[in-house]
Amino acid sequence: MSDNKFRSAIKYSGAAIQMALIIIVFDFLGEKLGEYFEKEWISSTITLLGVFLAMTSIIIQVLKENK
């Protein structure tokens, strides 16, 4: 494997880990807030917000790379 392909693979693996961590943190926060306020919809809403933020982060990284 060439050095350029290896760096690209490492970069995108890091992005996937970053995305997973964002979603996990927002899911944890959503669960805690849902329990605290005793509202079931808070958990899924906060988790969905985390998914959108993670996707936005990845899209911004890819767009910056392609400039």
Buried (B, 14 or more C-beta within 10 A) or exposed (E): EEEEEEEEEEEBEEBEEBBEEBBEBBBBBBBEBBEEEEEEEBBEBBBBBBBEBBEEBBEEBEEEEEE
